Amino acid sequence: MAVSINQLFSEFNLNYSKAIKWNEKFEAKFNGVYIIAQTSDPFTIIAKNPKFGICPDAFSSWTKEATELKINGKESDGINEFTNHLNEFWNPNENILYIGQSSSKTNPIQKRVGQFYSHKLGQKGPHTGGYWMKLLDCLKDTYIFYSETQNPRDTEFKLLMKFIEYSSGKSFYDLENIGNYLPFANLTADFYKVHGIKNPTNKNRRKNAR
């Protein structure tokens, strides 16, 4: 069964927003944490879309930017190879795909999520973290939930650790390769998801990163 959005936020007594459709603008002029999921129902424990797929247009745009992209030390053979590879990290039993945070005074949640919306695959900014989200063929059917919090970085880490425990049914102390139990598009959390993808961005200097 999927970890519900309500279950995760409630674990830390966080009041959260209604579901925001991907690419929908919203007002949240404060710092906090956010969750991107495949469902608009924060209480559901049923996975909405168990099948993994990559958007061909997104993949094409990515490979045009990241010209030195490699997978397990070798140049990619194309979208089918990447689909098979990333499918290994896809959890068909979960709706939650990414957990993020905004902690900068000049970069509240609404701006940070807006940067995610506008981020172009293969570029170094403004939201390189979670870039696997931008590859998904189900991206337009995802939703964002957010919550104000005083310690976004700490809260994000706690949410990730609790997600791992709920999703795996085990304490993270009992898991090997703990990074592989993170939500699909989270690649780091004071430890790394070992995924074998190298050079996912271009070699140009980062622009408009602030």
N, C-alpha and C positions, 0 to 999 in steps of 0.2 A: 504494500500500500504506500501511496505517496505521502511525503511529509507535507502537511497543510501549511499555508501561509499563516493562518491564525495560530496554529500550534507553535510555530517558530517565534512569531512576535510576542505571543502571550507568555512564553517562557521567561521573557525579560520585562514583562509588564509594559510593553510598548504599544501605544495607541497608533494605529496605522490608517493610511488613506483608503479611499475607495480604489477600485481597479482603474488604472489609466492605460488606455490602449496605446500600443507602440506607435510612436510618432505624434501622439496627442500632446499638445502643450498644456501645461498646468502651472499653478502658482504655489511655490514652496520656497520662500525666501529665508531659509534656515538650513543649518547643517543637520545631517543625520545619516540614516542607512536606507537602502532600497533593495527590493527583491524583484527580479524579473522571472516571470513564470508563464506557463502555457495555458493558464486558466484565469478567468475573472472571478472565480468563486474561492474566497480565502479559506473556506471550510472543507473543501473537497479533499478526499483521500484517494480519488480515482485518477490515474494518469490519463491525460486527455489525448496525447499523441505519442504512442509508444514507438513509432517508426522514425528512424533518423534519415535525414536527407539534406543535401547541400544544394543551394541555389546556383545553377550554372552561371548566371550573369554575375553574381557576387564572386564566384570562384575565378571567373575570367578577369574581372577587375583586379582581384588580389594578385594574380600571377603576373599581370602586366606591371604592377608596381613593385612587387617583391621578386625581382628577376633572379635572385640567388637563393630562392627558397629550396630547402632540402628537407627530406623526411628520412629519418634514420640514417643520416649521412650521405644520402644519394639524392640526385635531382628527381623531382616528381615525374611520374608517368602520366599524371593528369587527374581529373576529377574522380574517376572511379577508385584510384589508389587512395586518395585522400578520404573519400567517403568510407571506404573499408577501414582505414586507419582510425578516423575519428569516431566511427561507430563503436570502437572498443571502449570509448570513454562515455558513451551515451547510456544513460540509465533509463530503460523503457518504463520503469515503475515510478518515475518522478516527474513532477511538473516544474519544480524550481530549477532554473537554469543558471542563475547568476545572483550573487549577493555582493552589493557594492556599498560605498560610503562616500560622503562629501564632508570634509573637515576644514576646508579653507574658508576664511571669512569672506573672501571675494568670489567664492565658487559654491554657492548654495546648491541644494539638491536639484532645483529646477534647471540650473545652468549645467550642472554635471551630467544630468540625464540628457539634456539637450546636446551636449558634446558627444554623447554616445550615439544619439540619433544621426548627427552629422558626420561622424567619423568615417573615413574612407579606408577600406581594407588596404593594408600595405603601407600606409603612411604612419609617421611616428607620433602623430597627435591628431586631435586633442584627447582621445580616449582609447589608447592602445589596449589597456587592460580589458579582458573579456571579449577580445576580438573574435573568438569563435562564434559568438552570438550572431555576428554580421554575416556569417556563412550560411545560416540556417534557412531552409526553404519554408519554414513555418514562422519566420521572424514577424511577419505582419499580423500573426495571430497570437502574439505574446502580450502580456500585461505587466504593468509596473505597480508595485505597492511601496509606499515609503513611510518613514516615521522620523520625527524629530528626536534627537538624542544629544546629550551633552558630551559624550565621548564616542564619536562615530567610529574611530579606528578600533578601539577596544570592543565596542558593540558588534562591529562587523566580524571581528575574529571570534567572538563568543557565538554569534549566529552560525558561522561556518562550522565551528566545532560541534554545536548542538545538531546542526543538519547532518553531519557525519554520523553522530551517535544514533539519531533517529533513523536515518536511511539504512545504515548498516546493521542496526540492532545490537551494536557492540560499543564498548568504550573505545575511544580512539587510542588508548594505551594498548589495546589488544590487537590493533590492526597493523599489518605490514603495508608499506607503500601507501601511507595515509593520504598522500596527495591525490591518489586516484579515486578517492571517495568524495572529493569536493564536488560541488555542483558542476555541471558540464563545462561552463565557460569560465569558471574560476581556475586559474593556473597557479596561483601562489596564495599562501596564508602563513607566513613565517616558515614555510617549507614549500617545496615545489611539486607540481604534478609532472611526472616523468613521461613526456609525450613524444620526444624525438623530432619535433619540428624546429628547424633552425632558419634563421634569416627571414622572419615573417614580415619584415618591413623593408622599405627601400633604403638606399644609401644617401638620400638627400638629407640636408639639415632640417631639423624639425621647425615647422612654421606655425605661427598662431597657437602656440601650445599653452599659453596662460589661460 
